[in-house]
């Protein structure tokens, strides 16, 4: 298991859901967020890695987002508003929950690594330039540290 392996595991799980059109990774500001066709989008960021006794701890964030559509109709319900913001937030946290459950209970949990602790999910609204909403889920993923101190 390696850095590549973790990225590919998460990417595979995100692509396996019908709630994601595009999966990206790295610097979010290098993604062309003006393209409407890429949404809903899931973006993977490896925040840092820590070498511990027998494991490498990766702190990872997944940003799940979609475009909020604003209706031109008059607002009749101030709780719901005249957009699909609540729908976007509901769909994106559902998708993150599905990916989290697959990582903690699926084949990856048994064979490749383990999520340590509980993830945190933070919502965002009107982020970036085109009225995006969604959630950022952050968690620690542990893999075995197979590095040896032997020469050769």
C-alpha positions in Angstrom: 0.0 0.0 0.0 1.3 3.4 -0.8 0.2 7.0 -1.5 -0.9 6.0 -4.9 -2.9 3.1 -3.5 -4.8 5.3 -1.1 -5.7 7.8 -3.9 -6.8 5.0 -6.2 -8.9 3.3 -3.5 -10.8 6.5 -2.7 -11.1 7.4 -6.4 -12.5 4.0 -7.2 -15.1 4.3 -4.4 -16.1 7.8 -5.5 -16.4 6.7 -9.2 -18.5 3.7 -8.1 -21.3 5.9 -7.0 -23.8 7.4 -9.4 -23.7 10.7 -7.3 -20.4 11.8 -8.8 -19.5 12.9 -12.3 -15.9 13.9 -11.8 -13.1 12.9 -9.3 -10.1 15.1 -9.0 -7.2 15.4 -6.6 -4.5 17.9 -5.5 -4.8 21.7 -5.5 -8.5 22.6 -5.8 -7.7 25.9 -7.4 -6.1 24.1 -10.4 -9.5 22.6 -11.3 -11.6 24.6 -13.8 -14.7 24.9 -11.6 -16.5 27.1 -14.2 -17.3 24.0 -16.3 -20.9 23.0 -15.5 -20.5 19.5 -16.9 -18.1 18.3 -14.3 -20.6 18.4 -11.4 -21.2 16.8 -9.0 -17.5 16.8 -8.3 -15.5 15.0 -5.6 -12.0 16.3 -4.9 -9.4 14.5 -2.8 -6.8 16.3 -0.8 -4.1 14.6 1.2 -3.5 17.2 3.9 -0.5 15.5 5.5 1.2 12.2 6.5 2.7 11.2 9.8 5.1 8.4 10.3 4.1 6.4 13.4 5.6 3.2 14.9 4.2 0.7 12.4 1.9 2.8 10.3 1.7 5.9 8.2 -1.2 8.1 9.1 -2.6 10.1 6.2 -5.0 12.9 6.9 -7.3 13.2 4.0 -10.1 15.5 3.0 -12.8 14.8 0.3 -14.7 17.8 -0.9 -18.1 16.8 -2.4 -19.8 19.6 -4.3 -22.4 20.5 -6.8 -23.9 23.7 -8.4 -26.8 25.3 -6.6 -29.5 26.1 -9.2 -31.5 29.3 -8.4 -35.0 29.5 -9.7 -36.3 32.7 -11.2 -39.7 31.9 -9.6 -40.8 34.0 -6.6 -39.8 32.6 -3.3 -42.9 31.1 -1.6 -41.2 29.2 1.2 -38.5 31.1 3.1 -37.3 27.9 4.8 -36.6 26.1 1.5 -35.9 29.2 -0.6 -35.9 29.4 -4.4 -32.9 27.1 -5.0 -31.9 23.4 -4.6 -29.3 24.1 -1.9 -30.9 21.6 0.6 -31.0 19.0 -2.1 -27.3 19.5 -2.9 -26.3 19.3 0.7 -28.4 16.2 1.3 -27.0 14.4 -1.8 -23.4 15.2 -1.2 -23.4 14.1 2.5 -25.2 10.9 1.5 -22.4 10.2 -1.1 -19.7 10.9 1.5 -21.4 8.6 4.0 -21.6 5.8 1.4 -17.8 6.2 0.6 -17.0 6.3 4.3 -19.0 3.1 4.9 -17.3 1.3 2.0 -13.9 2.3 3.3 -14.7 1.1 6.8 -16.6 -2.0 6.1 -15.7 -3.2 2.6 -12.7 -5.1 1.2 -10.4 -2.2 1.7 -10.9 -2.2 5.4 -9.9 -5.9 5.6 -7.0 -5.8 3.2 -5.4 -2.5 2.8 -5.9 0.1 5.6 -8.1 1.4 8.3 -9.8 4.7 9.1 -8.8 5.8 12.5 -11.5 7.6 14.5 -14.6 9.3 13.1 -14.6 11.6 10.1 -15.7 15.2 10.4 -18.0 16.8 7.8 -18.2 20.5 7.4 -20.8 22.1 5.1 -20.1 25.0 2.8 -22.4 27.2 0.8 -21.6 29.7 -2.0 -18.0 28.6 -2.1 -15.8 29.2 -5.2 -17.0 31.3 -8.1 -20.1 29.6 -9.4 -22.3 29.1 -6.4 -21.2 25.7 -5.2 -22.4 23.9 -2.1 -21.4 20.7 -0.5 -19.4 19.1 2.3 -15.8 18.6 3.2 -15.1 15.3 5.0 -11.8 14.9 6.8 -10.5 11.6 8.2 -7.3 9.8 9.1 -6.4 6.7 7.0 -3.8 4.3 8.4 -1.7 1.9 6.4 1.1 -0.4 7.5 4.6 1.1 7.3 6.6 -1.5 5.4 9.8 0.5 5.4 12.8 -1.4 6.9 16.0 -0.1 8.4 18.1 -2.8 6.7 20.4 -1.9 3.9 20.0 -3.5 0.6 
